Amino acid sequence: MAPASRLAAVGLAAFATASTATSIPITNSLEFGPSEAAARQNAFHIFNAIHSAMRQWGSSLNHNGMSLFLVTVPAEWLAFEIEHAELFAHPRWQGGKPPPPPPPPPHISSPQQHPLPNLNPAHHNPPTPFSSSSSSSSTNNNNNATAHGYLHTYLTTTPLHLLYLDGTSAGNTAMGTLDTQDLLLRLNRTAPVWDETGRARALCALAAAWGLDGVLRMEAGFEVIKCDFARGMRLVGAHQRPAERRHGHPRDVGSFEFIRAVARRYGGIGAGRVVVDWGSMVSGFWYGVQLGEEEGMPRLVGVGERELRGIRDRVEEVVRGRKGGEKRVVDWQGVVDLVVGRYADRLRYMVEGVESLQEMQGELNGVLDTHIDYAAEDEGHQAAIGRCARDYTMAVAPETQEDHLILTAIEVVTHSICSTLFEVRKVVVEDPEAGEGSVRVAKEVLRGLMDKLRWTRWKECAACGFNEVCFVPMWPFGDKESHERPNCRNATSINKGWWEQESRYWDSGPGMTPLLGKDNVPGDTMGDL
């Protein structure tokens, strides 16, 4: 969790537009650079990265992000999750005499306004848990002064240009969530998991050099590393929080309220509060490098320094070329959403719900008939497969090199879907001797397609009660079982399996449990850069 991120998380929001085009110079193809071959090889990863970008659900399941995007938070006030910020609005010291608060800034002149707390605590090491006596207040033995936390609210006064790192990039784990930051952007193979101050300072140095305002990342909730609060930000207020935990609000309920708030972002931040320039996407999937894999997740650990520098150079090239000014943006996530919306439920029903040959024939005809020209000869349905594969991309006009690579990847995926469906149609519809055995064959073929697609939509809970959330591990919370099978949880079951060594999902090395101890007392620290 970056030192200044929770402060920004309270008051950053977005409404934006995009218009005419600006193009990006294409990297010399004779040198190390993006390639269509790599986009084809990694097409399914690329498709899913676009589908999950800026969405809590998919970015939690596919937590090792390999891609970076230029995003804009326009000058408008809206919170991401107020509950996220509330976790950090408490005293930061571990006992003893608290530091005196600084005087209020000039634009807070009301004598009733509380002074601002110290925003520069240490953030170098894994935090230690607050004891029950110091979790909500600290007492000075000399004068019995009570320490309070403050909730800060900010207004963005100008559009903020940020570098978005996809996946669970704010998760302090040894599982690959930090690869893009440490290996690619910092070129640092020895950074410890808990080096958040060093990480934030290095990222802000890059942001300053590239003319950006900071970095956008995700853990259990989205956050901003805002590198300079004197630029583009205005403090709206600093409100003192309760010195003691309120009656009727036990800690497990507090955790549930936080998770429930974050779960509202499963499908995206919403309301245009973060605008993604999809044509700026730079990804490890664009390159012919040997991406490692750990528990089915991609890693950058095996990529050489020359290649990492080449990818980082392309990030800089794209940021400088796309930042500011008018530009045309293709809504690639919208295209991907259309594909998932058309096929996800149909495929699952055909694999898990269909019980008869007639049902299977009806499903296949329903999804494929529109692409077939019954008046023309079409050997192997190749023309129909082509129309099917380009159904949602035929009108798209790629602008940047990255646009062309995204288009390639999407059409590899849609061609795989369409060709597989037509293959199954031959067995079930066109074969005059088709029977119940044909249905079993069809299901096996379609199940193989689903295994390749790995759409996160198929892990969503069927339905949860009004007092429940569909829970998936979101750093630092979660258990292994819930990653495989997300499940409905309420306030009394929300933290089941989070902290036991054998069942917890996240591997963050020493300091994992103290981050939010078994009694759910926040123990993290944060500060301004």
N, C-alpha and C positions, 0 to 999 in steps of 0.2 A: 504494500500500500504506500503510495508515494506521499511524501510529507505534506504537500499542500493540496492533495487531491480532494479530501473530504470537504475542505472549505469551498472549493469550486463546485463540488457536487450539489451543493444546496442551491446555487443560484444561476446555473448555466442552462440555456435553452436555445431553441432554434425555430425560425421560419425563414425559408430561403427560396430563391429562384435561380434558374440557370438558363442561359439563352444561346447566343451564337457561339460558333466553334473556334477553338484555338488548337493547333496540332502540336504534337511533341516530336522532336527529331528522333528518328529510329536509330538505336544503337548499331554501330558497325557490325554487320553480320559475320565478318571475318574474325572479329574478336570475340571474347567471352561475352555472351549476352542472352537475352530471351530467345526462345526458339519455338516454332510451331510443333516440332517433334515432341518437345517436353510437355507442351500444352496438351497434346493428344495423349501422351503417356499418363499424365496426371489429371486427365479430364474429370474424372469422378470426384477427386479431391477439390478441384477448382470449382466445380458446380456447387458442391456442398459448402465451400468457404463463402461463396457469394450468397447462398441461401441463408447462412448463419450470421453473416456480418451484422453487427450492431443489434443482435438478438441474444438475449440471455440464455434461451433454451439450447439452441444448437452450439453456441460458443462455450457452454458448460460441458456438453457431451463430447464435442470435438475441441478439447481445451488447448491443444498445442497449435496455436496459430502460426502460419507460415507467411502471412500476407500483411501488407501495409497499405493504407489508403489516406489520401488527403481529405479531411472533412472540415466543415465550417459550422460553427455555432454562432448564428446571427445575433444581432443586438436586440435581445428580447429576454424578458425574465420569465423563466419557468424552472422548477426544480426537477432534478432527476428523481431521486428518492430522498425525501426528508428524513425517513427512518434510518437511512444509511449514514447521513450526517449526524443524527442524534447519537449514534453509538460512540462518537468521538467527542461529544460535547460534555466532557467530564474532566476532573483534575488529572494532570499528567505525572505528578511526582509520586514517589512511592512511600512517602512518610516524611517526618521531620518538618522543618520550616518551609512553607511554600514560597515561591518567588513572588515578589510584589508585582502587581499588574502595572503595565505602562500607562501613561496618561492617554485619554481618548484622542483620536485624530481631530483636526480642526472642524471637519464637516459633521461631527457629532457634538453639538454644543449644548444639548439639553442637560440641565443639572440632574435630571432624573435618570439619564442614561448611564448604565453601568460601564465602568472602564473595561477595556479590552484585556483579555488574558495574555500571558506570555505565549507566543506562537513559535518558539524556537527550542523545543526540548530535544534531547538526544534521540536519534532514531537509527542507530548503527547496528544494534544487536537485537536478537529475539527478545521480546518483552517478557517480564516476569509477571505472574498474575497478581492482581490486586487482592489483598486480604479482604475479608468481609467488613472489616472496620474502616478500610480506606477506599472501598470501591466507589462510594458516592460522595465521600467527603474526607478531608484530612484535617487534623487538628494541630495547631501550633501549641506545644507544651508551655510556651512562655505567655501567650496572651489568649489562648483558646480561640483564635481566629478560624473561621470555617472557610475552607477552600471550595470554590464553585467552578463549574464548567460553563462555557458559553457557546451558544449556537449562532454562527455567523451566516448572514444572508447577503449575497452579492448580486448586483445587476451588471450584465454585460453592456457596455456602452458603445462598443464597436464590434463588428464581426470578428470572431476569434478563429484563426486558422490553425488547425491541430493535425498532428500525425496520429492516425488511429492504428493501433496494433491489434489484430484480431485474435480470437480465441480468449482464453482466460489469462491474458497477459499480465494482469496484476496479481496473479496467484504466486505466492512465494513457495514454489515447489522445486524438487529436484527431478521432476518428471518431464521437463521440456517446455513448460509454460513460459520460461524466461529466455529460451534460446534466441528468439528474434531480437530481444533487447541486449543480452549479454554477448552473444556470439556474433550477431550480424551488425548491430548498431554500435556496440562498444568495442567489438573485436577483442573481447576479454574472456578467456577460457578459465580463469581462476576466480571469478567473482563468486562470493558465497551467496547462498540463497537469500540471506537476510540483509544484503547490502543495499537497502532501499535508499539511503541518502546518497551513496556513491552512484547508484543507478539513476536516481532522479537528476542529480547534478550533471551527469554525462549526457543524459537525454536532453536536458535543457541547454547544454552547450551546443549540441547539434541543432536543436530547434532555433536557437539564436542565430547560428551561422546560416541556416536555411531560410530565415525570415518567418519562422513560425512562432506561435504563442505558447505552445506546449504540446502535450501528448494526451491522448484519450485511451484508456485501458478498461478492462473489465475483470471483476472478481465476482463476489456476490453483490452485484450492482455495478453500474458504470461510474467511472471517476475520471477526473481531469487533473493532470499535473500542470498547473498554471504557473509558469516560470516567473512571471513578474506581475504581482498584483497591483502595481502602480500603473499598469498599462491595460486599458480596455475594461477595467473593472471599477465598480463603485460600491463601497460598503453601504448596504441598506440598514443593517442593524446587527447588534450583538446582544442576544437575549440570554440572561442567566437561566441555567437549568436547575431543577430541584436538587437540593443538597443531599437528600435522602430518597431512596426508592419509594415510590408512591404505594399506598395501600391498595390492595386488589390488583396489583400488577406484578405478579411473581416473575422470576427471571425466565422461566420457560415460555411464559406468555410473551415477554419482550422479544425473545428469539423468534417466536412464531410471527409476531407482527412485522418484524424485519424481513423474514423470508416471504411473507405474504406480499409485502410491498415490492420486493425484488421480483417475485413471480409475475407481477403485472407487466414486466418487461420481457417475458418469454418471447413474445412475438415482435418486440422492437420497442425503442424509446417512445415513438409516436409523436404526433403533432408537429412534425418537421423540425424538432428541436436539435437534431444533428443531421446535416445534409452531407451525404457521401458522394464524392466525385469518383464514380465507378471506373471512369477511364484513367484514373491515376493508380489503379491497383498494381502494385509490384509484389511479386510472390516468389518464394523459393520454388514453387511448382512450375515457374516459367523456364527453369534452367536445367540443363543436362547434368545435374550434380547427383551424387549418391546420397539421397536423404535416408537417414537411419530410421528405425522404427522401434518403439517401445510400447508394449501392450496395445499394439494396433494404432499408435499415434506417431506422426512423423517427427523426426528430430533433425537438427542441424549439426549435431556433434561431429559427424564424419566429414563435413564439408571443409575444404582447405581455406586458408586465409586469403589466397588470391581470389578464389571464387566469391568468398564473403565480401571482400572489398569491391568486387565487380558488381554484386547485387546492391550493395550500399551506394555505390556511385550512381546506379540507375535510380534508386530512391531519390537521391539528391537532384538528379537531372529532371525527373518527373515533377518533384515538388516545385523546383524553380520555374519550370515551364507552365505548370498548371495553377500556381498560386495567384489568386487575385485576378482581376479582369473578367471579361465575359467569356464564357466557354459553353460549349454544347456538351451535355452529359446524357449518355444512354443509360436508362434505368435497367441495368442488367438484373438487379434483384427482382424487379417486377417481371421480367421475362422468365427467370427461374421459378418464381412463384406460380406463374401460369402453368408451367410444366408439372410441377409438383401437385398443384391443385387438380389437374386433369387426370393424373395417373396414380397418385398415391393410394387413395381409397379403393380404386378399381383393382389395382394389383393385389392389395391385401385381401380384398373380398374374393378374388379368383383363387388365391392360394389357401385362404383359411375358411371361406364361407360357402363357396359353391359346392353343391352336393350332386348335381346331375349333369349329364352331357348337354341337355337342352339349356340349362342355366349358363354353362360355359360358352356355348355357341352364341347365346344372346349377348353376353358381356363382350365377347370379341367383335361381333358384328357391330355392336353399338359404338365401340371406340374406334373401329377401323374403316367402316363403310364410307365415311365421308371422304376418305383419301383414295378410294378406288373408282376408276373410270370403267364402268362395265361395258362401254362401247369400244374400248381399245384393247389391243393385245398388249400384255405387260408380263413378259417372261419373268417368273420369280417375284412378281410384284415390285420390281426394282424402282419403277417410277413412283408407285404409290408410297413406297418406303421413303423415297426422297421428299415427297410432298409432306408426309407425316413428320419427318425429322425437322423440316424447315417451317412447320406450321406457325411457330411463334417468333421466328427470326427472319422471315423473308422480307419484312419491311424495315428491318434494322439497318442503320447506316453507321458502321464503325468509324470512329474518328481517330483515335490514338492507336499506337502499336499495341497497347494493352487491350483496347477494345477488340482488335482483331484476334488476339490470343484468347480472350474470353469467349468470343463467338465460336472459335474453333472448338474449344472445350465443351461448350454447351451443345453444339451440333454432334460431337462425338457421343455425348450422353443420350441425346434424343434419337440419334440413329440406332444406338444400341437398344433403346426401348422399343422403337418401331420395328426394327428387324426381328427382335425376339417375339413380339406380338404376332407378326405375320408368320413367323415360323410355327408358333403354336396354332395359328389359324389353319395352317395346312393340315395339321394332325387332327384337329377337332372339327373343323367346318368342311374342308375340301375333301377329306378322305371319306369315301362312301361307306367304308367299313368301320368308321369311328364308333367307339363304344365307351363303356365306363373305364376301361383300361387306358383309353386315350386321355381321359380327364386326369388320371394319376400322372401320366407323362407330362401333360400340360402344367400341372401344379409344380412338378419338380423343375421344369425349365423356368417357370416364372419365379420360383423361389430362388433359383440361382441368380436371376436378374435382380431381385430385391437385395440379395447379399452383396452384389456389386454396387448398387446404388447407395445403400446404407443411409437412407433418409432418416433424419432425426424425428420427423413427424411420426414415424411408426413406434416411437418409444413414449409418446404422449399417453397420459392416463385417459381411460375411457370417460370417466366422469368422477368428480369429487364433490363432497358436500359443501354447503355454504360456509361451514366452519373448518374447511380443510384446504390444503394446497397440494398440487401435484408436485412432489419433491424430487429434485434431481441434485446430486452433489454440486455445490457452487462454493468455490474456495472462500473461506477455510472450512466450510461445513460439509458433512456428507459421509456416507458409508458405501462400501463396495456393492452391496446388494442393490442399492438405489441407483447406482450408475448403470447396472445391467437392466434393472426393471424399476424405473421411477414409479412411485406409489403415493397414494393419498395419505396425508398426515394432518393431525390437528395439534393444538397447543400442548397436549400431554405426550404426544409421540414424536414431536418434531425433531428432537435431538437424539433419537434412538440410534445407537451404533456410531455416533460421530467420533468419540474420543478413545474407544477401546482400540488398542494396538492392532488386534487381529481383524477388526472389522472396518476401521476408518479408511476412507478412500485415498485421501491426499497424503503424499510423502513429502513433508517439508523439512525433514531433518530435525535436529534439536530445536526446541522452542515451539513446536507445532501446538501441543496441548495448551501451553500457557497463553497463546494468542487470544483465546477466548475459553477460559478454563471450564471444567465440568459444571461449575455453577453458572456458566454463561456470563461472567463478568468481563467486560472488555478490558484488555490489557495492552492494546496497541498505543503507540505514540505517533504524533505527527507534528509537523512544523512548517513554517514558510521557508521558501528558498531565498 
